[in-house]
Amino acid sequence: MTDNSAVTDGTADGTTSGSSSAAGPLLSVEKLVVEYATAKGPFKAVDGVGFQVSRGGSLAVVGESGCGKSTLARALVRLLKPVSGRIVLDGTDIAALPERRLRPLRRRVQMVFQDPYGSLDPHLTAQQIVAEPLRVAGVSDRAQRARRAAELIDRVGLPSSALGRRPPEFSGGQRQRIGIARALASRPDLLVCDEATSALDVSVQAQVLDLLRELQADTGIAYLVIAHNLGVVREISTEVVVMRAGRVVETGPTAAVLTSPADPYTRALRRASLDPTTIRGVKPRAVLSAAPDASSPPSPTSPTSPSPVASVAPASPASSASPASPTTPASEGNRS
């Protein structure tokens, strides 16, 4: 059985198709555990994580590299199968569903990947890439798929001349727009963005974040954002989950957690993000001269026990700027 009707319902701009239950969270993650097999035995990359995302909400998961953020993202879209725990999507636990029963639900949770260069097939045109999810979902009319793909490419701010071009002909920001258009093709209820702006320069990051906010305001889609950049987190999320070593150490409203973090690890993350002396590489002399002494950098303490479940409120239409936020540019060059 295909899900053709679900894909073709809704508006041309990508409005989500709705869900079977109007009450309760869209996504509820409960005591999730994901392991990798190693020579020394199972390694818990995600250990007892729990949180909720409401319809139209926006939650960010932050933490240092290797803390389990991307593993969590892949488990939520079932690219990885959890060892235990629950992933409840609109009342249905998808954590252990067999592929036959999972397939009709996959369209409701889509993913934008970190690498805009490696996540697109270089042999397909932009229009073919965006139309592919429609073919998989059972839309057999080729003209209908092409028309829908053209609408989505226009929706993410790319010109009609992009339709017949292939990924190597685009900039990184343009490729990420194509990735977003592809994710929107099946009209998902939840978009998982795994470091979707980390491979882009700061000016293009701001434009992609503006696009995501605009799409959420227009369609009511919910976001789960994986990030290490606290400026991005402040811009796109209303709630935040802080992870360390596979476990949740702090949750709460984004503004409150980033302004007055309660956990020592979160405080260390915040200090590191605002301290240019902790950034590897060449740093501007003017910034370094005004920076605090780095001889005693902050060292996170051991994690506390997982915090209570975070409940995500719908995002506000506009976000306020902050010192840690990306700088908003005038335009993204060479968009044609």
N, C-alpha and C positions, 0 to 999 in steps of 0.2 A: 504494500500500500504506500503510495506517495503522499507528500504533503503539499501538493500543487496549490490547493485552495488557500492554504495558509500563506504561501509565498505571494500569491497574486492578490490577496486582500490588502486593503489599506490604500494610502495615497501614494502618488508618484514620488514624493520627496523622502520616502523611507519611513513613514510613521509605523510604529510597532503595531502588531496585529491584535494586541490585547491578550488576556489570559483567562483561564477558566475560573479563577478565584479572585474576587475583588478585595478580599480581606487578607491580612497577614503579609509577611515579607515575601518578596519575589524569590530571594535566595537565602537559605539558612544552612550554614556550615556548622557541624557539631562534632567535636572531638575527632577531627580528621587526622589520620596518620598515613604518611606516604614514606615508603622505605626504598632504598637502593641496595642491591646485593653487592657486597665487596668481598675481597679476599679474607678480611677479618670478620665477616659476618654481616648481617643486615645493618644498614646505617639509616637512622630516622632523619630524613630531610625535613619532614613536617611532623610535628609531635603534639597532638591534642589541640589543634587550632579550632577556634569557633568564632563566628560573627554572623551578622545578618545584613542584607542589603534590601531596602524597600524599593517599591516601584518608583522609578524616576529618581532614585537616590544615587549618590556618588561616594564611594568609599575607596580610600587609598591604603595600600599595604606597603610599608616602608621598612628599611633595615639595610645593614651592610651587605656587601657581596657575599654570597654563600649562606645567607640566613634562611633560605627556603622559599623566597618570594616567587621565583619563576616556577619552581616545582609545584607550589600551591596553585598558580595560575593554570598550569597544564593539567593538574588534577581536576580543577573545576570544569574544564571543557572536555574532560575524560580522554585526554591524550595520554595520561597516566592513570592507572587504576589504583585507588587507595587500598591500603591493607585493612583499615578499619575506619569507622566513623561514618557520618552521613553528609550527603550533599543534596539538600532538599530544594528542588526547583518547583516553585508553585505547587507544593503539596506532594510532589513525586520525588522519592529518593533515587537519584541517578547514580549513586556511588558504585553500586554493584550490578546495575542493569546489564543484561547481555546486549550485544550490538544490535540485534534485531529489534529489540524494544527501545533502544537508545536512539536509533537513527532518526525517527520522527521528531525527537526532542532536540536534536543537535542544532537545528536552525535557530532555536530560541536563545542560545548562548554562543556567541561568536567571539573571535579573538583577533586583535591587531598585534602583530609580532614586532619584536625589538628591531630586527634588521630589515630595513626597507630594500636592501640589495639582494639578500638571499631568500626572502620570503615570497618573491614573485617569479613565475616561470619566465625566463628570458626569451623563450621562443614564441610566446603568445603576445598578441596585442593587448593594450589596456582594455579594450572592449571585450575581448575574449576572456581575459582574467576575471573581470567583474561579472560576466555572464555565466561563468562556470558553476557557481553555486546554484543558479537557477536550473541548469541542466541536471545537476545531481538531485535536486529536489523534485524533478519530474516535469518541468516546464518544457514540453516537447516542441513548441512552436519557435523555430529559430529566429524569426522576425520579432516575436514578442521578447525573447531574451535579449536581442540586440537593442531593441528600443528601451527596455528597462535599464540595461547597462549604460546606454547613452545618457539617460536621465540621471543616474547616480553619479556618473563622472562629472556631469554639469553641476550636480548638487554639492560636490566636494570642491568646487572652484577650479576645475580644469577646463580648458577650452575644447571645442569640438575637434580641433586638429589633433588632440591627444588620442582620439579613438583608435586610429590605425597605427600608432607608434608602439614600440616595444620598450620594456623596462630600461635597457641600457641607454635609451635616448632621453631619459628623464633625470632630473636632479633628485637628491635624497628626499627632500620635502615633497616633491611631486609623486615619488614612488610611495611614500607613506599615505598620501591622499588616495592613491589607487588601492592600497591595502585597506583603508577605511571604507572606501566604496564597496569593495568586495565583501567586507564583513557586514555591511548594511544590506546586501542584496537579498538576504532571506528574511529581512525585517525582524531582527532579534529583539528580545526584551532586555537582554543584558550583553554589554560589550566589555570583554576583558582586554585591557590594554597593558601588555607586558613590556614595560620600558619603551613605550611607543615613540617617545621623543628623545631618548638618550643618544641616539646615533646622529641627531641633527644639531646644527649650530643654533646658538641661542635665539637668533632672530626668527629662524624657521620654526623653532620650538613654540614660540609665542603664537605664530599663525596657526599651527596645528591645534594648539590648545583653544584658540578662539573658535576654530571650526568645530571642535568637540562640544564646546559650550553651546554653540548655535544649534547644532544637531540635537542636543539634549532638550533645549528649550522648544524646538519645533516638533520633536517626535515623542518626548517622554521616555526615552531610553534610559536605562540605568547603567552606570559605569562601575567597574572594579579596576582600579588603576594600580599597577605595580610600578614602584618608583623608588629611586634613592635620592633624587633631587627634591629637597624640601620646598624649593620655590615652585616646582611643578605641582607638588602635593597641595600647597596652599592655594594655587590657582584653580584646581579642578575638582577638589573634594570637599565635602562637608563633614565627613568623619574619617578617622585614620586608625589603622591598626599597626602597631610597631612590633616587628618580629626580631628575635635574636636566637640563633642556633635552633631554628625550627619551631620555636614557641612564641606565643604572644606575651609581651611584657607590659604593654600599655595600650589602652583604647580610649577613644573619646572624640568630642568635636575637634575638628582640625585646628581651629583658631586657638582653642584652649590648650591642646596638647603641645602645639608648636610655641605658644607664648609662655606657658608655665608648665613644662613637663614634670610629671611626678616621679617617674622612674629614672634612676641615675644613668641608665643606658640611653634613654631618650634624650636626656640632657647632654650627654656626650655627643650623640649624633647631631644635635642642634649646634653645639659649639663647633664641631668639626665643619659643618656646612657653612658657618659664618666666618671661619678662621682661614684666611688665604694661605697661611704658613703650613697648613696640613695638606694642601693640594700639591701633588707631585708635578714637576715640570718647571718651566720658566715662568716666573711671576713678575708682574710689573713692579719696578723699584718703588714707585710712589705708594703702592699698596703695602709693600713689605715694610717700608719705613714707618708706617703707621700701625702695623700689625703688632699684636702682643707677642711676648717672648715665647718661642715654641720649644724651649728646652725641657718643659714639663707638660707635654701634650696630655689632654684628658684621656683617661683609660676607663672604658666602661666596666662597671662592676658586674657580678654574676646576675643572671636574670632572676626575676621574681617568678612566682607561680603565675599561670595564665590568668589574665584579667577576665572579668565578667564579659558576657557577650555584648558586642557593640551593635546598636540599632541605628541604621542610617536614615536620616531625614532627607526629603527631596532637596536637590540643590537649588540655590537661589539663582535667578536669571543672570545676575552679574556678580563678578568677584572683584574684591578690592585688591589693589596692588599692594605689594609689600617689598621690603628691602631684599628678601630672598627670592623674589619672583623674577622670571625671565623678562628682559627688556622687550617691549613691544615695538616692532619695526614698522616702517611705513609700508613696505610691500616686500613680497618674495620675488627676487629677480628671476627672469627667464621663465615665467610660468607658461608661456606659449610653446 
